[in-house]
Amino acid sequence: MKIIVLIGSGGSGKSTLARQLSDKLKLNVYHLDPLFWKPNWVSVPRNEQREVQKELVEKEEWIIDGNYGATIDIRLESADTIIFLDVHRTICVYRAFMRLVQSRNKIRPDMGEGCKERLDFGFLKWIWNYRKTKRPGILKKLEQLSINLS
């Protein structure tokens, strides 16, 4: 367990678990959000996201926390351990709300510089629909990976 991917809905606990694993395993954590968001929530272009991830997965040891479905294959195919936090949506919404309250007017270390904590309708909708819209594709990718390893 030296090359770890953490995926799951917003509010599922990816960043918290990444920090805990980092402390225990003495591995560097790379949170994708600060790498892929410029100040004021301006997204980094997808081709740049792919290049950053290709560089990250070439390292000998790492923990990468984040979803980014368009580039997830880069991480999944490189990992020796994949942790999918499949947490119920009500818990994720609650945690996202609590994170907003606790991080008010602060920038979390797992967020991009100049990106204040926010909880808008689009993000809530993404969390609420994650199980229906994102989870099936993730499970399919994980199943394909397990078949290829057999």
N, C-alpha and C positions, 0 to 999 in steps of 0.2 A: 504494500500500500504506500506507494511513493508518487503516484501520478493519479490525482483524484479530481473527478468532475462532480460538482454539485448542481443539480437542476431542480426546478420546482416553481410553483406559482410565487408571485410576490407575496410576502408575508408568511411564507412556509418555513422560514428559518435558515435559509441557505447561508447567509452571511454570518450569522451567529455560529452555526455549526462549523463553517470554514475557519473562523477564528479559534474555536475550541480544538479542532483537529490540528491546526497549525501549532498551537501551544503544546499539545501532546506529542505530535510527530516531528516537530521542529522543521516544518516545511513552509516555504513561502506561499502566501495566498495572493492570488490575483483576482480581484473583484472586477468583473467586466464593466460594470456601470461607470466607474471613474475613467476607464479607458475609452469608453464609447460615447460619453456625453461631455460636450464643451459647456462653458458657463451659460446659464439661463436655459438649460435643457436643449441645446442645439446638438443634434445627432451627428456623429462621425459617419462619413460615407461608408457603405457596406464593403467596398473594396479595401478600404483602410482597416476596417474591423477584421477582415479575413487575414490581412498581412500581420496585424498585431497578434492574432491568435496563432498563426503559423510560427511566429517567433517564440511565443510563449511555450508551445508544445514541444519545441526543440530542446528546452531545458531538461536537465536530468530528473528533477523532482519538482512537483508543484501541486497546488490545489487551485482550481479555477471555479469560481462561483458566478453563475449567471445562466440565463436562458439563450436569448438571441438565436432563435430557431433557424434563421437563414445560414448560420455559420456553426451550428451545433455539431455537425459531422466532424469538423476538424478536431474538436475536443474529444468526442466520444471514441473516435478511432485511435486516439493516442493514449487514452487512459488505461490504467490497470485496475482502477476502481471507479465505478459510477454509482453515485448515490442520488436516487430520485426521491425527493421529499414530496410524497403524495398526500398532502394534508387537506382536510375538508375546507371548503371555501369560506364557511362562516368563521373558522379559526383564523384563516389568512386575512380576511377583512378586518377582524378584531385586532390582530397583530399589526396590520398596516395602520390602523387608526391609532393604536397605542404608540407605535413608532413615531407617528406624526406629533402626538402630544409630548412625548419624551424628547424629541429632537427639534422642537419648535425653535425657529431662528438659529439653527445650528446646521452645520454640514457634517454628515456622518462620514467616517473614514472609508466606508464602502460606497460613497457617492462621489460624483464628479465635483471638482472645484467650481464654486459658483452655482451649484445646483441645490437650492434649498429644498428641504423635505416638502413634499406636496402630496395631496390625496385628492385628485380630481375625479370627475365622473368617468373619464376614459380609463384611468388606472383601476378604479373600482370595478368597472365593467370587465376589464381584462382579467382581474382576479376572479370575479364571479363566474365568468364563462370559461375559465382555464380548463376545467375538467372536461368540458364538452368540446372546446375548440383546439386546445393544445395537447392535452393528455393522450388522446388516441394516436397522434403522430409520434409522440415520444415513446409510447409503449411499442409501437411498430418498429421504430428504430432500435430500441433495446432488444426486441425479439430477433431482429435481423442480425444484430451483433452477436447474440448468444448462439445463433445458428452457425454463423461464420466461424465462431471459436470452437465449435464441436468437431 
